Every structure is written in C-alpha cells, then in structure tokens.
Amino acid sequence: MIKNESEWLLSSLLDHREVSSVTRVNEFLVAIDRKTMPRCIVAAISGKRVTETDLEPLLSSGVRPEIIVSVPKQLVWEGAAIKRLESAGVAFGRMYDLYRAINYDADVSEYINPELFYVSRLFAQHPNVFESEALTDRLYVLRLFRGPEILVALSDDYEVTADVVRTASDRHGHFHVLLKNNPYGRISRQGSEAASKLGIKVLDQEDFFQVLHSEI
C-alpha cells in the first residue's frame, strides 16, 4: 500500500543548505522555499510499488506537485505511473533526486535522474534498437531491428555482487540482462556466477552495447 509521507518531508528537509523553510500546502504536498531559486511543491510517498492509480490523489489535490519522491529508495515505479507523470509534467525520483533538483533546477518539474537519462539515451541511439520501453524505473524492454526483444534491469551498485544479482532477480522477476549502470566499480566473479545460475547475463555498458550488435 502506498502511503503519503508529507509529514516526514516537513521534518527532513530543514537541514538542507538550499532550503530556507518548508510548509504544508495540503494533506499531500509541502512547499519548499529555497534560498537562491523559486519555491517548489513536493510530495513524498512510501510503499513497494507505485501504480498510475496511486498518483491520482497527488495529481488531483488542487495544487499539482512539481516532483514526487519515493521513501524508501527501493520503491518501484511502474511504467504506466512514469508515463502518467511525464504527461502531467511532474518529475519523480528518490530523495537523492530531490536534493539534486533543489540544488540545481529552477524548475524542479523538469528534473530527470541523470543516470536514467543517460541510459535511456544510449538505448535510443543504439543502431539495433528501434524501441525501448520502461516497464518500471529499473526494468526496460528493448525491441530490436535484429533479434528478439531483451529485458534489461539496471544496477547502480558500485560492485555487482551475488547478493546484488539475486536481489535484482527477486525485485524484477524474469529478465535477460543486469546492466551495471554505474561507470565505477566492478562486476565480481561471484556476481557473474550467480547470474549464470539464474540464466542472466550481467554486463557493464561497454560489453552490453557490443553484444547488442549480435543479439543476446
């Protein structure tokens, strides 16, 4: 079940260096007054998965949020929910994303997580990919010009260990590739072995995009 976390936001943002005050707008939303940039309207939710239906109370409350953030970070954003936010002009992400948006974006609604933006652009630019679709914020389906479609899960971990692989499998269900989206760190031998046992390939970006040329 998704829970409104506006009360938690009120108390958690006051120590941020760019925040001068945080006030409640309504039962769902808080307003953040910033020291050097315009005020922004924010909502926070918690639970396990965010569906399109879960967003409606936040998007129809009279004042629309500019960004909705998840607490905790492991919460899954379903693809339909992401599309709904895109059509509404509302950003989404984790607390990390909210902190970045507060620091750097005059219009917080235009914020996009840099890692997700980067990998989405790479998918779109690969010559063998004619379409990519976000099934969740961390699981994509790639439809290819040559070869069957590929389900790709993303890992931001510094080191892809066996536990990272198994956790991704528990979280996403069946997929073909665990893509190490963090340019730093490594894929451990134990991580590769765990992936092999699960019928998954775990690849960094360079290896993944080379393999795409010849199907997986």
N, C-alpha and C positions, 0 to 999 in steps of 0.2 A: 504494500500500500504506500502511495506517495503522501508525504506529509509536508505541510507548509512550515518553513523554517525562518520566517521573518523575524521572530523574536531573537533567534540565535544571531542573525545578521546585525541586529541593533547593538549587541554587545561585542561582536567580534571584529568590527572594523574601526573602532575608535583609535586604536594604536597605529593604524596605517599612516605613514608620513604625509600622504597627499590628502587625507580626509580631515576636514575641519569639523563636521558634525554629521550625525545620522539620525533621521527622524522617520516615524511611521507614517505612511501615506494611507494605507488601509490594512485590512487583516492579512493581505498577501504581500504587500510591497513596502519597501523602505526607500527613502530619498537620501542620497549621499551628496553632501555639499563638499566640493573639492577646493583646495587652496589656489590652484592655478588654472583650472579648467571648469567647464559648466557642470551644474548639478546633473546627476544621473539617477534613474529609477531602476531598482534591482529587486529581483525575487530569488529566493533560495528554496530548494526542495530536497527531500531525502527519501530514500526507499531503495528498491532494487532495480526497477526499470521504469523509464518514463515513456508513456504512450501519448498519442495525439490527444486522447480524451483527458488525460491528466493535466494538459496545458490549458484547457478551456477556462477554468476558474481564474487563472492568472491573466489570460488574454482578454477576458470579458469583464474585468472588475472595474471598468470606468476609466482607469489610468493604466496605460499599457507599459509593462517593463521594457527597458532597453536591453537588458541581459538577464537570463535566468541561469543560476549556477546550482550545481549538484553538491550535496553533502551526504555521504562521503564521496570521495573521488571515484570509487568503484561502481557507482551507479551507471546503468546502461541507458543510453538514449536511443530509442528505436528510430529506424529510418523515417517512418511516417511522421514522428514528432519533429525530427530535424527539418523535413520538408515544410511542415506547418510553420515552424519558426522562421524559416527562410522566406516564406510567402508573406509572413506578418512583419518582416523587417526587425526581428528580435534575435540578438546574439545568444549563444549558450556556451557552457563550459563548466569548469571546476573553479574552486576558489583561486587557484593559480591563475586562471584566465581572468577572473575578476580583478585581481591585483594588477595584472599587466594592463588591462583595459583602463583601470582607474589612473594608472601612471601615464599612459601614452596616448589614449584615444579621446579626442574632444567629443566625438560622437560614439558613445560606447556601443550603440546598436550595430555599428559597422565592424566590431571586433571579430576576428577569426583566429582560432588557435593556430599558431604558426606551423606546428608540426603537421596538423591535419591539412592545412592549406598546401603545404609543400608536397605531401604525398598525393593529394588529390590532383595537383597539377602534374606530377610525374605520371600518374595513371593516364591522365588525359593526353599527355604528349607522347606516350609510347606508341610507335607505329603499328603494333599488333593489337592495340586496344581500341575498339570502336565505341565502347560504352562502359562506364563504371557507375555503380550504384551503391550508396551507403545503406546496408541493412541495419546497422547500428553505427554509433560513433567510432567503433573499433573493428567493424567487420564489413568488408566490401565484397561485392561480386563484380568480377571483371569479365566482360563479354568480348571475345577476341575475333579478329578477322580470320585467323587461322588457329584452329584448336578449340577444345571445349572450354566452357566458362570455368573460371577459377574463383574460389572463395578464399579471401585473404584477410587474416586477422593481424592487427597491429600490436607491436610491443614497444613501449617506450623505455623499457628497462635498460640499465647500463650493462648488465650481464644477463644474458638469457640462460638461465639455469634449468635443470629438470623441473623444479617447482614452478618456474615461470611458464614452461610449456604445459604442464599438467593443469595449472590454474586457468590458462587460456582455453584449454580444451573443455574444462568444466564450465567456463563462463560462456563460450560461444557455441558449444556443440561441434558438429562436424565442420571442418574447413580443410583446405588443401595446404596452405602456406601460412606460417607465422613469420611476418615480416618485421625484422628488427629495424624500427624507425628511428632509433637513437644512433647518431653517427659515431658516438663514442662507445668505449667498452668492447665487449666481445660476446660471441656465442660459445658457451662452454661445451666441452666434449660430452658431459652428462646431459646437457640440454639437447644436443644433436641426437644422442642415443635415445632419450625419452621421446623425442619427436618421431624417430624412425619406428619405434614400437607402436606409436599411435597412428602411423600412416600419414604423418605430417612432414613437410619439409620446413626447416627453419633456416631463413636466409637473411643476409644483410641486403641493403638496397642494390649494391652493385651486382651481386650474384643474381638477385631476383630479376632485375631488368635484362640481364643477359639471357637467363633461362626463358623469359617470356618470348624471346625471338623464336624459340623452337618448341613452344608449348611445355606444359608441365604434366 
